[in-house]
Amino acid sequence: MRDRMSRRKNLAGLFAATVVCILLLYASKRYTSPSYGTEYFRPRERSANLRMLNSHRYFGRSNVILAGSLSYDTYPPMPTDHNATVIIEDVLSYQRGLVAAECTDTAYGERKLPDGWTPETGGTPSRSIIITTWRSGSTFLGDILNALPGNYYHYEPLLDFDIVQIRGPPNDTVALHNLRQLLRCDYRELDNYLEFGRTHNYLFSHNTRLWQQCIRFPQFCYEPRFLGPFCRLFPRQSMKVVRLRASLVTPLLEDDSLNVRVVLLIRDPRGSMQSRKHRVWCPGRPDCDDPSTVCSDMQLDYEAAIELSKRFPKRFRVVRYEDLSLNPYKMTKEILQFYGLPYHPEVKLFLDTHTKQDVGGVSSTYRDSKSAPFHWTKDLTFDEVRIIQDSCVAAMKSWGYRNATSERELYDNFNPLLSYSVS
């Protein structure tokens, strides 16, 4: 009897101890600082902290030094119900300090954000544009550029035009107007673009620096009065466009005030067509899934590239996705040099972590870069390959892609790459 009573007491004690541990764990999680992705800050009580933040140096985004030796990830949070007291200027002041810290890099031994670099301070930012089409490696290249400190990323700014290619009237006028407005950080007169973003988060979510603040303060996220000043805080802008054909970028290159440099990113049509098969938005859309249409665009891009290379040799160049994938470090250095951008440690870190193995789904940029461009040789049947090749005779010859002549050749370590030239 006594043993039974003793066991009951022990069990009751163990249960009570467990409950206490759970309550303590809950309390610790509730009252300690959450991660950077969900933190909040106290409005208008940080001016001294922000001034100190601007005067500190850091190396790597994960180790920003803030006032009081607080890391970027442990900046004191505020509960979400205090967000009603935050105004736009609070968010801008906070982000201004983050940009200054991010662009101060001891790896270079100097500040990398001098006065006059940002539109806010009367400067002209570097503006790097990628022109391509769907499933051609632009997410990978776009994320390389976005790894640079102080970058503001305009991700597929023509998303609201649907699954179409813009080759001329009537869409070209509106499309170019929208691109100019975004590059100038002017979100007025972009009602369709912003309305699309309200129901399609991926319009802004790839712009990681903006999206961090959109998560915290959704009441500001799609407001021109917030987006314009926020964009003007950044010394670098990048933009990837998959719906505009190369010949239409001429007005942007002619406008010296925009300070744009353009890379035309090309991919083997067999690779891009194979990749599009896995996307629900492509089948049944002629501009996306019809080989003859796709390859006609490629040939027109080749003819435009010849002219643009002559007119703008320092501000326009071509890159094949396969060349970038096979030699990611070498080609990334070349591309950044062309854009006038540094080969920053954050870029190397991105390449180190994104080019070694396949991780994630079809939209992931974590890929074995040496094999990723050539999945089509295993995933397409020879009949499918032949249909694409027959529709792409001129384009494949222009861009240096070899035809597969038999099923055996295709599946036996086929090398599709030849030399090409746009000079």
N, C-alpha and C positions, 0 to 999 in steps of 0.2 A: 504493500500500500504506500509506504513511504517512498519507495523507488518510483512508483507511478506519479506521486505528487511532485517529486523532485524533477522528473522528466517534463511534467507540465510547466513547472516554473522555468526550467531551462528554455523550453520552446517559447514561452511567453516573453522571456527576456530577449531571446534571439529575434523574435518578431518585432519587439519594440526597438531594438537596436537597428534593425533593417529599415523601419519606418523613419527613424531619426536620420539615418544616412541618406535616404532618398530625399527627405526634406532639405537637408544641408546641400546636397548636390543641386537640387532645383534652385535653392536660393543663390548658390554660387554662380550658376549659369545666368540667373536673372539679373544679378547686380554686378557682374563683371563685364568688361568691354566686349561687345560682339565683334565679329570680323569686319574688315573694311567694307565689304559689300553691303552691310546693313547698318552702318554707324550713322550717327547724326551729330550735329554740332550746335552749340548755343549761339544764337544770333547776336551780333554786335557786342560780344564780350571777348572777342578774340583778336582785336586789332593789335595788341601788344604781341601776342603769340605769332600772328602772321608776319609782323615786322621782323621778329626773330627768325621765323622760318625763312624769310627772304635772304637773311644774312648767313644762313648755314649752307654747308655743302654736303652732298651725299654721293654715294656710289651705288647705283642700282635702285630700281623703283621700290624694292621691298625693304630698303633700309633708310628711308628718309628720316632725318633727324629733326624733330620738332622741339618747340620750347619745352623746357622741363625734362629733356631727354626722353620724350615720348616718341614711339615709333609711329609710322604711318598707319599701321594696323591697330594700334591701341589708342588712337586719338580719342579723348573722352567723349562718349556718346551722350545723346539726349533722347528721351523717349519720343516715340513717333507723334504723340499728341501735342508736342511742343512745336511741330512743324508749322502750325497755323501762324506762329509769330515770326516765321522766317520771311524775309523779302528777297527779291531778286539780287539786290546789291550784296546781301550777305553771302549768297552762293557764289557770286562773281569774285568777291574778295577772297573767299576760301580757295576757289580754283586758281585764282591769280597767284596765290602763294604756292600752291602745288606745282603749277607750271614752272615758276621760278626755281623751286627746289629740284624738280625733275630735270631741268636743263642746266643745272650746276653740277658738273661732273669732275670729280677729282682724277678720274682716269686720264683726262686731258690736261689737268693742272691749271685750268682756268675756267671762268664762267663761260657758259655757252649760250647765254641769253642777254646779249648786249642791248642797250636802249636802241629802239628803232627797228627791231626785228619783227615786232608784232603789229598788226593793223591798229590795235588799240593805241600804240605809241607812235603812230604815223609811219610805220615801216611796211615793207612789202614782203610777205612770207614766201618761202619756197612753196611752189604748187606743182605737185607731181601727179600726172594723170596716166592711167592705164586704159587703153582702148582695146577691147577684145570682144568676144562673144561668149555665150553660155558654155560652161564646163570646159574651159580652156586654161585653167590654172590661175585665174585672176584672184581667187580667194587666197591662195598661197602667196602670191606676190603682194597682194594688198596687205596681208598680215605682216609680211616682212617690213613694209614701209611703216605700218602702224606700230611696230616694235620700237621705232625711234622715239626718243623723248620729245615731248612737246608737239606731238602730231595730232591733227584733227582730221578724222577720216570721213569723207563723204562716200558712203557705201551705196553703190548702184543707185545713183540719184534719179534715174528714169524708171524706177520700179512701177510707178503709177501709170506708165504707158502700156502695161500689160506685156504679153509675150509676142512682141513685134520687133522688127529691125527698122530703124529710122535711116532712110537712104536719101531723103529729099522731102519736098512739100507733100502734105501740109504740116507734118509733125516736126520738121527740122527747126522751124522758127521758134516754136514754143520750147523745144528741147534745148536749144542753144541759149535761149533766154534764161531757162532754169539753171543751166550749168554756170552761166556768168553770175547770176544772183548768188548762188551758193559759194562760188569761189571768192566773191566779194563779201561774204558773210551777211548778205541781205536776204532775209527770209520773208520779206513782204512780197506780195504778188505771187506767192507759192501756195495758194489755198489748196489745190488738188493734191500737191505733194504732202503737205502737212496733214490733210484729212486722211490720206492713205496711211500715213504713219500711225495715226491714232488707233487703227485696227490691225496694223501689221508691225509688230515690235521690231522685226529684223531690219526695218529701214534705219533705225538708230542704234540697235544693240551692238552692231559691229564697231561703232564709234565708241570704244570702251570708255574714254574719258568723259564724254557726254553722258553715256548711259548710266554711269555710276551716280551722276547727279539726278538723272531722270528717275531712277529707282527711289532715291530719297525724296525727291520733290516733283512728283508727277504733275502737280498743278502748273508747273512752269514749262514742262518738257517740250510742248508743241506750240509755244508762244513766240512769235517773232521778236517781241520785246526782250525776251530772255536769250533766244538762240543767237541772234545777231551779236550782241555784246559778248556772249560766251565764246563764240567762234573767233572773235577778234583778239582773244587772249593768247592765241597759239601762234608760234613762229613758223610752224610747218602745216601744210595741208596736203592730203593725198585724196585721190578720187579714182574709183574704178568704175568704168562705164561699159556695159555689155550690150547696149541696144543702139549704139550710134556707130555708123560706119566711118572708116578712117578719113575719107575725103571731106567729111563735114567738120573736122577739127581745125581746118584752115583758119576760120575767123578767130578762134581762140589763140592760135599761134601768132597771128598777125597783131593781136592786141598786146603791145608791150607792157601795158599797165598790169596785166594779169600775171606776167612772169611765170608762164606755164612751160613745162617740159613734158613731152608725151612719149610713152612707150606703146607701140602696137604689139600686142601679145598674140602670137599665132600658135595654133595646135593642129596636129594631124587630124583631118576630118574624121578618120576612122576612130580615133580616140575620143574626140568630143561627141560624136554620134553615139558611140557605145555608152558613154557616161550619161548621156541624156535619156537613155532608155530607162534609167532607174529613177527618174524624176517625174512625178505625177503631172506636173504642169506642162510638159513638153509634147507628149503624143497628141496628134490631131492639130497641132499648130504648125502650119507650113513653114514659117520663118525659123522654126526650131527643129522639126523632124524630117523635112524634105531635103534629101542629099543634093539635088540639083540647085535648090535655092541657097543652101548653106555654102556650096562650093562656088556659086556665082558671086556671093558676097566676098569669099576669100580671094577670088581673082580680082575683083574690083578693089579690094584692099591692097593687093599687090601693086596694081597700077597706081593707086593713090600714094603708096609708100615710096615709089620711085620719084614721084614729083615732090612729095614732102621732104624726102631726104635731100633733094637738090636745093630746095628753098630754105629749109631750116636744119642744116646739118648739125647744129649744136643743140637743137631743141626737139628733135624728133629722131627716134631710132626704132628698130624692130628687134624683138626677142622671140625665139621659138621656145615654147614651154618645155619641149624635150631637152633642149640645150641647157636650160636653167635647172632642170631636174637631175640631169646627169652630172653637172658640175655646179652644185648650188652655191658653194662658197665663192668660187672664182667668178661666176656670173653675177651673183649678188653684189660683189665688190664693183664690177663693171657697171651694173645698173645704177648703183648708188653714186658712183663717180659721175655718170652721165647726168643724173638728177641734181648733182651738186650737193650731195648729202654724205655724211660721214659713215664709215663702217663701224658703227657703235657697238660696244660690248653687248648691249641688249639685242642687237641684230644677230650677233654670233650665238648668243644664248638661244634665241628662237630657232636658228638653224640646227643647233646641237640637239634640240629637243623635238624637232618636227620633221626630220629627214631620215631617221634611222629605222623606224618600224611603223606598221599600220596600226592605228588605234582609232576607234570610233566608226561612224557611219559614212555614207557616201559624200557628205559635205565636210567631213573632217579634213584638217590640214596636217594631221599627224600621219605621215606616209613614208614608206621606204621610197625615197625620191628617185632612186635609180630604176625601180620597177613600175612605179605608179603610171607613167605615161604610156606604158605598153601593155596594160591589162587587156586592151582590146584584142590583142593577138591570141589570147586564150578564151575570151568571152564571146567573140563574134564567130559565127560560122563562116566558112569560106564563101558561101553564097552571099551572105550579108556584106562581107568585105568587097566582093566583086561588084555588087550593086553600087556601093559608095564610090569605088574607084572609077567605074564607068561614067559616073556623074561628075567626076572631079579631075578629069585628064589635065586640063590647063592649070588648075589651081595647084594640084599636087606637083606638077612639073615646076611651076614658078617657085613654090616654097620648099622644094627639095625633099619631097617624100617619095620613096620608092614603092612601086606596085608589088604586091605579092602575086606571084604567077601560078601558084599551086597550093593546095591544102598542106602538102608536106613541107613546102618552104615556109608557109605561115607559122606552123607549129614547131619549127626547128630553129629556135633562137633567131627569128627573123629580125634583121636590122633595117628599119624603114628610112633611115636618115641619109640624105645626100647633101652636098653643099648647095648653097643658094646665094643670090646677091640681089640687092635692090639698088645698086649704084648704076 
